[in-house]
Amino acid sequence: MAIYHTAVKTFSRAKGQSAVAAAAYRGGLLLADLITGQQHDYRRRSGVVETFCLAPPDAPDWALVPGELWAVAEAAERRKDSTVAREFELSLPHELSDEQRAHLAFAIAEALVDRYQFAVQASIHSPGTPDGLNHHVHVLASTRRIGPEGFGEKTRELDGGASGKSQVQWVREMIAETTNAHLEAAGLAVTIDHRSLAEQARSAADRGDELQAAALTREPTKHLGKSATALARKGQESRLALENETIEASNQEQLDMLSHQAGRDTSPLASQTTGREWGSRASVPHLAPGLEIRGVSGIRLAQVIGRHREGTEAEEPISLTERITQALRDLQDIARVRADLSLHRIRAGLEWARDALADVGETVAIRQWLTKAVLQVRALRNAVIGRSMRLLALGRAQRLHHIAQQEWERFNSDYPLGSACYSRPEWIRRRERRLSVLEQRTKELEKARLRGSDGALAEVDADVVRRASELESLASPGELLPQQQELTHIEEQQVLPTAKPKPPALH
């Protein structure tokens, strides 16, 4: 089940930290700090899936090159205790594919750049935990806004106080909404919630669901930290891991007791294999609808509260109002990427339909128009985002090919045939393995170049323009409803002929 995690931190010279070092480590790059003269080489670190830079449209070209971006960002800070970078660390749902997670990371980074006008480097990391679920991205941002002339004023609204809290709240909400939108687009029923457990518990209590409210008021587990996490990866126990197991067991006992009091029987959980994983869903068949047991926190309530069990009743269909909200959100995503497209007419039509649903209710004409409009908006969004994904895939393929080529050249130069490091069979095996990886990366790069060529992108652009034109030419729902009302009004006002009785016939 997808979980929500977002953390914001800063890097300060007062603590001996460097933006160049942070960027090199997170991106698996070789970067040089021009101030200290130190080189930070993390090209051999594993777990870095993809790294890309984003900046406002009017930013200089060097803002998209990590080696130049962070060198200039460090040089822009004069004080010895300056804050040199800010990081947004967030989890990516493991239910999504690598491409879908890259798309989600790009959308979140783009929203941050659009709001704060700074430059960022986003580095997607694969799970480093035994369960293989900890996909996440580090969005490293400059502390200054960037424009045509380079770095300018500081982003003081993020520094702290009441303003900082409100901005962090916006970031958390934006990440949750964007992630849920991408989960829905992938056809997944899971969602995440950025609110604290206390807020979710109050919401459940307001709905009258005491069991879920009690489950959400459980005792939280403790953060393991680097040392305890490293021990867990080696299969060794730690004091914090044991405490978390005790807390999780106590939470489960409390849930079982409340379930019995509420008349709901819960089966015992399966034995735990690690400190981060609870039993499977099959081991708790009698939990309340929407209740799942999984993750580091123990008990989690999926955002499907009130959903009936599978096999009992069909799920309620999404309302037209919800479809309109999603379509307007899709239009926002389209506008972020293609601000040149004219979508005012379709946006006005969706807003009119939303107001009409609130005023006059659902009609056949509105429902038919919305069904067609929502599908066309989603198709346009997929086409627009697909172009960006092709460019991201091309950059990723180029980077992976470069790494494979470097590994191939390094092996041939450092370990020539006959060197004493490896036996001949081992040397052949290692050399063939690197050659196989290089050949695979070469094929992937050729495919990505074909999909990201000027001709292929021109076809995508033409398809985007065509879909946008079809949307704008779509008849407005406001033009349909008045016609029906006018026809009904004319029929009501029309005077029907009256039948005159015939006189009796005389014989």
VEXDREN-2710 file (C-alpha; in Angstrom, 1 decimal):
% VEXDREN-2710
k/r/px/py/pz
1/MET/0.0/0.0/0.0
2/ALA/1.3/3.5/-0.9
3/ILE/2.5/5.5/2.1
4/TYR/3.0/9.2/2.5
5/HIS/6.3/10.7/3.4
6/THR/7.6/14.2/2.9
7/ALA/10.5/15.8/4.6
8/VAL/12.1/19.3/4.1
9/LYS/15.6/20.1/5.3
10/THR/18.3/22.6/4.6
11/PHE/22.1/22.5/4.1
12/SER/24.2/25.1/5.9
13/ARG/27.9/26.0/5.8
14/ALA/27.7/26.5/9.5
15/LYS/27.3/22.7/9.8
16/GLY/30.1/22.0/7.3
17/GLN/27.6/21.1/4.5
18/SER/28.0/21.8/0.8
19/ALA/25.4/22.0/-1.9
20/VAL/27.9/20.5/-4.4
21/ALA/28.5/17.5/-2.2
22/ALA/24.8/17.0/-1.6
23/ALA/24.1/17.1/-5.3
24/ALA/26.9/14.8/-6.2
25/TYR/25.9/12.2/-3.6
26/ARG/22.2/12.3/-4.5
27/GLY/22.7/12.2/-8.2
28/GLY/25.6/9.7/-8.3
29/LEU/27.7/12.4/-10.1
30/LEU/31.3/13.7/-10.2
31/LEU/31.1/17.4/-9.2
32/ALA/33.8/19.9/-8.2
33/ASP/33.5/22.5/-5.5
34/LEU/35.2/25.6/-6.9
35/ILE/35.4/27.2/-3.5
36/THR/37.2/24.5/-1.7
37/GLY/38.8/22.8/-4.7
38/GLN/37.4/19.4/-3.5
39/GLN/36.0/16.9/-6.0
40/HIS/33.0/14.8/-4.9
41/ASP/32.9/11.6/-6.9
42/TYR/29.9/9.3/-6.4
43/ARG/29.6/7.8/-9.8
44/ARG/30.0/4.3/-8.5
45/ARG/27.2/4.5/-5.9
46/SER/24.2/2.3/-6.6
47/GLY/20.5/3.0/-6.3
48/VAL/20.3/6.2/-8.4
49/VAL/17.6/5.5/-11.0
50/GLU/17.5/8.9/-12.7
51/THR/18.7/12.5/-12.1
52/PHE/17.4/15.6/-13.9
53/CYS/17.5/19.4/-13.4
54/LEU/14.6/21.8/-13.8
55/ALA/14.6/25.6/-13.8
56/PRO/12.2/28.4/-14.8
57/PRO/11.8/29.0/-18.6
58/ASP/13.9/32.2/-18.5
59/ALA/16.7/30.7/-16.5
60/PRO/20.2/30.5/-18.1
61/ASP/21.2/27.2/-19.8
62/TRP/23.8/26.4/-17.1
63/ALA/21.0/26.0/-14.6
64/LEU/20.2/22.6/-16.2
65/VAL/23.8/21.3/-15.8
66/PRO/24.4/20.0/-12.2
67/GLY/28.2/20.8/-12.4
68/GLU/27.6/24.4/-13.2
69/LEU/24.3/24.9/-11.3
70/TRP/25.6/24.1/-7.8
71/ALA/29.0/25.7/-8.3
72/VAL/27.2/29.0/-9.1
73/ALA/24.7/28.5/-6.3
74/GLU/27.6/28.1/-3.8
75/ALA/29.4/31.2/-5.2
76/ALA/26.2/33.2/-4.8
77/GLU/26.4/32.8/-1.0
78/ARG/28.9/35.1/0.7
79/ARG/28.3/34.4/4.4
80/LYS/30.2/31.6/6.2
81/ASP/27.0/30.4/7.8
82/SER/24.8/30.7/4.7
83/THR/22.1/28.2/3.8
84/VAL/23.3/26.8/0.5
85/ALA/20.5/24.4/-0.5
86/ARG/17.1/23.1/0.5
87/GLU/15.9/19.5/0.0
88/PHE/12.4/18.1/-0.4
89/GLU/12.6/14.3/0.2
90/LEU/9.4/12.4/-0.7
91/SER/8.3/8.8/-1.2
92/LEU/7.1/7.5/-4.6
93/PRO/4.5/4.7/-4.7
94/HIS/5.9/1.3/-5.3
95/GLU/2.7/0.4/-7.1
96/LEU/3.8/2.6/-10.1
97/SER/6.2/1.6/-12.7
98/ASP/9.7/3.2/-13.1
99/GLU/8.4/5.4/-15.9
100/GLN/5.3/6.4/-13.9
101/ARG/7.4/7.3/-10.9
102/ALA/9.7/9.4/-13.1
103/HIS/6.6/11.1/-14.5
104/LEU/5.3/11.8/-10.9
105/ALA/8.7/13.1/-9.8
106/PHE/8.8/15.4/-12.8
107/ALA/5.3/16.8/-12.1
108/ILE/6.1/17.5/-8.4
109/ALA/9.5/19.1/-9.2
110/GLU/7.8/21.2/-11.9
111/ALA/5.1/22.4/-9.5
112/LEU/7.8/23.5/-7.0
113/VAL/9.8/25.4/-9.6
114/ASP/6.7/27.1/-10.9
115/ARG/5.7/28.3/-7.4
116/TYR/9.1/29.3/-6.0
117/GLN/11.1/30.1/-9.2
118/PHE/14.2/28.3/-8.0
119/ALA/16.3/25.7/-9.8
120/VAL/16.2/22.0/-8.7
121/GLN/18.0/18.7/-9.2
122/ALA/15.7/15.7/-8.7
123/SER/17.3/12.4/-8.1
124/ILE/15.1/9.2/-8.0
125/HIS/16.5/6.4/-5.8
126/SER/15.5/2.8/-5.8
127/PRO/14.7/1.0/-2.5
128/GLY/17.5/0.4/-0.2
129/THR/15.4/-1.7/2.2
130/PRO/14.8/-5.5/2.2
131/ASP/11.1/-5.1/1.4
132/GLY/11.9/-3.3/-1.9
133/LEU/9.2/-0.7/-1.3
134/ASN/11.1/2.5/-0.4
135/HIS/11.1/4.3/-3.8
136/HIS/11.8/8.0/-3.2
137/VAL/13.1/11.1/-4.8
138/HIS/15.4/13.9/-3.5
139/VAL/14.5/17.3/-4.9
140/LEU/17.5/19.5/-4.1
141/ALA/16.6/23.2/-4.6
142/SER/18.6/26.4/-4.6
143/THR/17.8/28.8/-1.9
144/ARG/17.6/31.7/-4.3
145/ARG/15.2/32.5/-7.2
146/ILE/16.8/32.3/-10.6
147/GLY/16.1/34.5/-13.7
148/PRO/17.7/35.6/-16.9
149/GLU/20.6/37.2/-15.0
150/GLY/21.2/34.3/-12.7
151/PHE/20.4/33.9/-9.0
152/GLY/18.5/36.7/-7.3
153/GLU/16.7/37.1/-4.0
154/LYS/16.4/34.4/-1.3
155/THR/13.2/32.4/-0.9
156/ARG/12.6/33.8/2.5
157/GLU/9.0/32.5/2.7
158/LEU/10.5/29.0/3.2
159/ASP/12.9/29.9/6.0
160/GLY/10.5/29.4/8.9
161/GLY/7.9/31.1/11.1
162/ALA/4.2/31.3/10.2
163/SER/5.0/31.8/6.5
164/GLY/7.3/28.8/6.4
165/LYS/4.7/26.6/8.0
166/SER/2.0/27.6/5.5
167/GLN/4.4/27.0/2.6
168/VAL/5.4/23.5/3.9
169/GLN/1.6/22.8/4.3
170/TRP/1.1/23.8/0.7
171/VAL/4.0/21.5/-0.4
172/ARG/2.6/18.6/1.5
173/GLU/-0.9/19.1/0.1
174/MET/0.5/19.5/-3.5
175/ILE/2.5/16.3/-3.2
176/ALA/-0.5/14.3/-1.9
177/GLU/-2.8/15.6/-4.6
178/THR/-0.3/15.1/-7.4
179/THR/0.5/11.6/-6.2
180/ASN/-3.2/10.6/-5.9
181/ALA/-3.8/12.0/-9.4
182/HIS/-1.1/9.8/-10.8
183/LEU/-2.2/6.8/-8.9
184/GLU/-5.7/7.3/-10.3
185/ALA/-4.4/7.8/-13.8
186/ALA/-2.5/4.4/-13.5
187/GLY/-5.8/2.7/-12.6
188/LEU/-5.0/2.1/-9.0
189/ALA/-7.5/2.5/-6.1
190/VAL/-5.0/3.4/-3.4
191/THR/-4.5/7.0/-2.2
192/ILE/-2.3/8.8/0.3
193/ASP/-3.2/11.4/2.9
194/HIS/-0.9/14.2/3.9
195/ARG/-2.7/14.9/7.2
196/SER/-1.3/13.8/10.5
197/LEU/-2.7/10.8/12.3
198/ALA/-4.4/13.0/14.8
199/GLU/-6.2/15.0/12.1
200/GLN/-7.3/11.8/10.3
201/ALA/-8.5/10.4/13.6
202/ARG/-10.7/13.5/14.3
203/SER/-12.1/13.2/10.8
204/ALA/-13.0/9.5/11.4
205/ALA/-14.6/10.4/14.7
206/ASP/-16.7/13.1/13.0
207/ARG/-17.9/10.5/10.6
208/GLY/-18.9/8.3/13.6
209/ASP/-16.4/5.5/12.8
210/GLU/-15.0/4.9/16.3
211/LEU/-13.0/1.8/15.3
212/GLN/-11.0/3.7/12.6
213/ALA/-10.6/6.7/14.9
214/ALA/-9.1/4.4/17.6
215/ALA/-6.8/2.7/15.0
216/LEU/-5.5/6.1/14.0
217/THR/-4.8/7.2/17.6
218/ARG/-2.4/4.3/18.0
219/GLU/1.0/4.9/19.5
220/PRO/3.5/5.9/16.8
221/THR/6.6/3.9/16.2
222/LYS/10.1/5.5/16.6
223/HIS/12.3/6.6/13.7
224/LEU/15.1/4.1/13.3
225/GLY/17.8/6.3/12.0
226/LYS/20.9/5.4/10.0
227/SER/22.5/3.1/12.5
228/ALA/19.4/1.0/13.2
229/THR/18.5/0.9/9.5
230/ALA/22.0/-0.4/8.6
231/LEU/21.7/-3.1/11.3
232/ALA/18.2/-4.1/9.9
233/ARG/19.7/-4.4/6.4
234/LYS/22.3/-6.8/7.8
235/GLY/19.6/-8.9/9.5
236/GLN/20.7/-7.8/13.0
237/GLU/18.4/-6.5/15.7
238/SER/18.6/-3.1/17.4
239/ARG/17.0/-1.6/20.5
240/LEU/14.8/0.7/18.4
241/ALA/13.6/-2.1/16.2
242/LEU/12.7/-4.2/19.2
243/GLU/10.8/-1.2/20.7
244/ASN/8.9/-0.7/17.5
245/GLU/7.9/-4.4/17.4
246/THR/6.6/-4.0/21.0
247/ILE/4.7/-0.8/20.0
248/GLU/3.2/-2.5/16.9
249/ALA/2.1/-5.6/19.0
250/SER/0.5/-3.3/21.6
251/ASN/-1.3/-1.4/18.9
252/GLN/-2.7/-4.6/17.4
253/GLU/-3.9/-5.9/20.8
254/GLN/-5.7/-2.6/21.3
255/LEU/-7.3/-2.8/17.8
256/ASP/-8.4/-6.4/18.5
257/MET/-10.0/-5.4/21.8
258/LEU/-11.9/-2.5/20.1
259/SER/-12.9/-4.7/17.2
260/HIS/-14.5/-7.3/19.6
261/GLN/-16.3/-4.5/21.5
262/ALA/-17.6/-3.2/18.2
263/GLY/-18.8/-6.6/17.2
264/ARG/-16.1/-7.1/14.5
265/ASP/-13.9/-10.2/14.9
266/THR/-10.2/-9.8/13.8
267/SER/-8.0/-12.8/13.3
268/PRO/-4.5/-12.8/14.8
269/LEU/-1.8/-11.3/12.6
270/ALA/0.7/-13.5/10.9
271/SER/4.1/-13.7/12.6
272/GLN/6.3/-10.8/11.6
273/THR/9.3/-11.4/9.4
274/THR/10.9/-8.0/9.9
275/GLY/10.4/-4.9/12.0
276/ARG/8.9/-3.1/9.0
277/GLU/6.4/-5.5/7.7
278/TRP/3.1/-6.8/9.2
279/GLY/1.1/-9.8/8.2
280/SER/-0.6/-10.0/4.8
281/ARG/-4.1/-8.9/4.2
282/ALA/-5.2/-12.5/4.0
283/SER/-4.4/-12.9/7.6
284/VAL/-6.9/-10.3/8.8
285/PRO/-10.1/-11.1/6.8
286/HIS/-12.5/-9.5/9.3
287/LEU/-11.1/-6.0/9.6
288/ALA/-13.3/-3.0/9.0
289/PRO/-13.8/-2.1/5.3
290/GLY/-10.8/-0.2/4.0
291/LEU/-8.5/-1.2/6.9
292/GLU/-5.1/-2.5/5.9
293/ILE/-2.2/-3.7/8.1
294/ARG/1.1/-2.9/6.4
295/GLY/4.1/-0.6/6.6
296/VAL/6.5/0.7/9.1
297/SER/3.7/2.4/11.1
298/GLY/1.8/-0.8/11.6
299/ILE/-1.9/-0.1/11.0
300/ARG/-2.9/2.0/8.1
301/LEU/-6.3/3.1/6.9
302/ALA/-6.6/3.2/3.1
303/GLN/-8.5/6.2/1.8
304/VAL/-11.4/4.0/0.7
305/ILE/-13.4/4.4/3.9
306/GLY/-16.9/3.1/3.6
307/ARG/-16.0/0.9/0.6
308/HIS/-17.7/-2.5/0.8
309/ARG/-15.8/-5.8/0.6
310/GLU/-15.0/-7.3/-2.7
311/GLY/-17.7/-9.6/-3.8
312/THR/-20.5/-8.1/-1.7
313/GLU/-21.6/-5.0/-3.5
314/ALA/-20.4/-3.0/-6.5
315/GLU/-18.5/0.2/-5.8
316/GLU/-20.3/3.4/-6.2
317/PRO/-19.5/5.1/-9.5
318/ILE/-17.6/8.4/-9.6
319/SER/-20.0/11.3/-9.6
320/LEU/-20.0/13.9/-12.4
321/THR/-18.8/16.6/-10.0
322/GLU/-15.7/14.5/-9.2
323/ARG/-15.1/14.0/-12.9
324/ILE/-15.2/17.7/-13.5
325/THR/-12.8/18.3/-10.6
326/GLN/-10.4/15.8/-12.1
327/ALA/-10.7/17.3/-15.6
328/LEU/-9.9/20.8/-14.3
329/ARG/-6.9/19.3/-12.5
330/ASP/-5.8/17.7/-15.8
331/LEU/-6.1/21.1/-17.5
332/GLN/-3.8/22.6/-14.8
333/ASP/-1.2/19.9/-15.6
334/ILE/-1.5/20.6/-19.3
335/ALA/-1.1/24.4/-18.7
336/ARG/2.1/23.8/-16.7
337/VAL/3.7/22.0/-19.7
338/ARG/2.0/23.8/-22.6
339/ALA/1.0/27.3/-21.7
340/ASP/0.7/28.1/-25.4
341/LEU/-2.4/26.0/-25.8
342/SER/-5.7/27.8/-25.7
343/LEU/-8.0/25.9/-23.4
344/HIS/-10.2/28.7/-22.0
345/ARG/-13.4/27.5/-23.7
346/ILE/-13.2/24.0/-22.4
347/ARG/-12.3/25.2/-18.9
348/ALA/-15.3/27.6/-19.0
349/GLY/-17.5/24.8/-20.2
350/LEU/-16.4/22.5/-17.3
351/GLU/-17.0/25.3/-14.7
352/TRP/-20.4/26.0/-16.2
353/ALA/-21.3/22.3/-16.0
354/ARG/-20.2/22.2/-12.4
355/ASP/-22.5/25.2/-11.6
356/ALA/-25.3/23.7/-13.6
357/LEU/-25.1/20.4/-11.7
358/ALA/-25.4/22.3/-8.4
359/ASP/-28.3/24.4/-9.6
360/VAL/-30.5/22.3/-11.9
361/GLY/-29.1/18.8/-11.3
362/GLU/-28.0/16.2/-13.7
363/THR/-29.5/16.1/-17.2
364/VAL/-28.9/13.8/-20.2
365/ALA/-27.3/16.6/-22.2
366/ILE/-24.8/17.6/-19.5
367/ARG/-23.9/13.9/-18.8
368/GLN/-23.3/13.2/-22.4
369/TRP/-21.2/16.3/-22.9
370/LEU/-19.2/15.7/-19.8
371/THR/-18.4/12.1/-20.7
372/LYS/-17.0/13.2/-24.0
373/ALA/-15.2/16.3/-22.7
374/VAL/-13.5/14.4/-19.7
375/LEU/-12.2/11.7/-22.0
376/GLN/-10.8/14.2/-24.5
377/VAL/-9.1/16.2/-21.7
378/ARG/-7.5/13.1/-20.3
379/ALA/-6.3/12.1/-23.8
380/LEU/-4.8/15.5/-24.3
381/ARG/-3.1/15.4/-20.9
382/ASN/-1.6/12.0/-21.7
383/ALA/-0.3/13.3/-25.0
384/VAL/1.3/16.4/-23.5
385/ILE/2.9/14.5/-20.6
386/GLY/4.0/11.8/-23.0
387/ARG/6.2/14.3/-24.8
388/SER/8.0/15.3/-21.6
389/MET/8.4/11.6/-20.7
390/ARG/10.1/10.9/-24.0
391/LEU/12.7/13.6/-23.2
392/LEU/13.1/12.3/-19.7
393/ALA/13.6/8.8/-21.0
394/LEU/16.2/10.0/-23.5
395/GLY/18.2/11.8/-20.8
396/ARG/18.0/8.7/-18.6
397/ALA/19.1/6.4/-21.5
398/GLN/22.1/8.8/-22.3
399/ARG/23.2/8.8/-18.6
400/LEU/23.0/5.0/-18.3
401/HIS/24.8/4.5/-21.6
402/HIS/27.5/6.8/-20.4
403/ILE/27.9/4.9/-17.2
404/ALA/28.1/1.6/-19.0
405/GLN/30.6/2.9/-21.4
406/GLN/32.8/4.3/-18.6
407/GLU/32.7/0.9/-16.8
408/TRP/33.7/-0.9/-20.0
409/GLU/36.6/1.5/-20.7
410/ARG/37.7/1.5/-17.1
411/PHE/37.8/-2.3/-16.9
412/ASN/39.8/-2.6/-20.1
413/SER/42.3/0.0/-18.9
414/ASP/42.6/-1.0/-15.3
415/TYR/42.5/-4.8/-15.8
416/PRO/44.2/-5.8/-19.1
417/LEU/44.4/-9.4/-20.1
418/GLY/47.0/-11.2/-18.0
419/SER/46.7/-8.9/-15.0
420/ALA/47.2/-10.6/-11.6
421/CYS/43.9/-9.3/-10.2
422/TYR/41.7/-12.1/-11.7
423/SER/42.1/-15.5/-13.2
424/ARG/41.5/-15.8/-16.9
425/PRO/38.0/-17.4/-16.5
426/GLU/37.0/-14.7/-14.0
427/TRP/38.4/-11.9/-16.2
428/ILE/36.5/-13.2/-19.2
429/ARG/33.3/-13.4/-17.2
430/ARG/33.6/-9.9/-15.8
431/ARG/34.5/-8.5/-19.2
432/GLU/31.5/-10.2/-20.9
433/ARG/29.2/-8.9/-18.2
434/ARG/30.2/-5.3/-18.8
435/LEU/30.0/-5.8/-22.6
436/SER/26.5/-7.2/-22.2
437/VAL/25.4/-4.2/-20.2
438/LEU/26.9/-1.8/-22.7
439/GLU/25.1/-3.5/-25.6
440/GLN/21.8/-3.4/-23.7
441/ARG/22.3/0.3/-22.8
442/THR/23.2/1.0/-26.5
443/LYS/19.9/-0.5/-27.7
444/GLU/17.9/1.4/-25.1
445/LEU/19.6/4.6/-26.1
446/GLU/18.9/4.0/-29.8
447/LYS/15.2/3.4/-29.0
448/ALA/15.0/6.5/-26.8
449/ARG/16.7/8.6/-29.5
450/LEU/14.2/7.4/-32.0
451/ARG/11.3/8.3/-29.7
452/GLY/12.9/11.6/-28.8
453/SER/13.9/12.6/-32.3
454/ASP/12.7/15.9/-33.8
455/GLY/10.4/14.0/-36.2
456/ALA/8.8/12.0/-33.5
457/LEU/8.4/15.0/-31.2
458/ALA/6.9/17.0/-34.1
459/GLU/4.3/14.2/-34.6
460/VAL/3.5/14.4/-30.9
461/ASP/3.2/18.2/-31.1
462/ALA/0.9/18.0/-34.1
463/ASP/-1.3/15.4/-32.2
464/VAL/-1.4/17.7/-29.1
465/VAL/-2.4/20.7/-31.3
466/ARG/-5.1/18.6/-33.0
467/ARG/-6.5/17.4/-29.7
468/ALA/-6.5/20.9/-28.2
469/SER/-8.4/22.2/-31.3
470/GLU/-11.0/19.5/-31.0
471/LEU/-11.5/20.4/-27.4
472/GLU/-11.9/24.0/-28.1
473/SER/-14.4/23.3/-30.9
474/LEU/-16.5/21.1/-28.7
475/ALA/-19.9/22.6/-28.3
476/SER/-20.3/24.2/-24.8
477/PRO/-22.8/22.6/-22.5
478/GLY/-24.3/26.0/-22.0
479/GLU/-25.4/25.9/-25.6
480/LEU/-27.1/22.6/-25.3
481/LEU/-29.3/23.1/-22.2
482/PRO/-30.9/26.4/-23.3
483/GLN/-31.9/24.8/-26.6
484/GLN/-33.7/22.0/-24.8
485/GLN/-35.4/24.5/-22.4
486/GLU/-36.4/26.7/-25.3
487/LEU/-38.0/23.7/-27.2
488/THR/-39.8/22.8/-24.0
489/HIS/-41.0/26.4/-23.5
490/ILE/-42.3/26.6/-27.1
491/GLU/-44.2/23.3/-26.7
492/GLU/-45.8/24.5/-23.5
493/GLN/-46.9/27.9/-25.0
494/GLN/-48.2/26.3/-28.3
495/VAL/-52.0/26.5/-28.4
496/LEU/-53.4/23.1/-29.2
497/PRO/-56.5/22.9/-31.5
498/THR/-59.8/22.2/-29.7
499/ALA/-62.2/19.6/-31.1
500/LYS/-65.6/21.1/-31.8
501/PRO/-68.5/18.7/-31.3
502/LYS/-70.5/17.8/-34.4
503/PRO/-74.2/18.5/-34.4
504/PRO/-76.4/15.4/-34.5
505/ALA/-77.4/14.1/-37.9
506/LEU/-81.1/14.2/-38.7
507/HIS/-82.6/11.3/-40.5
END
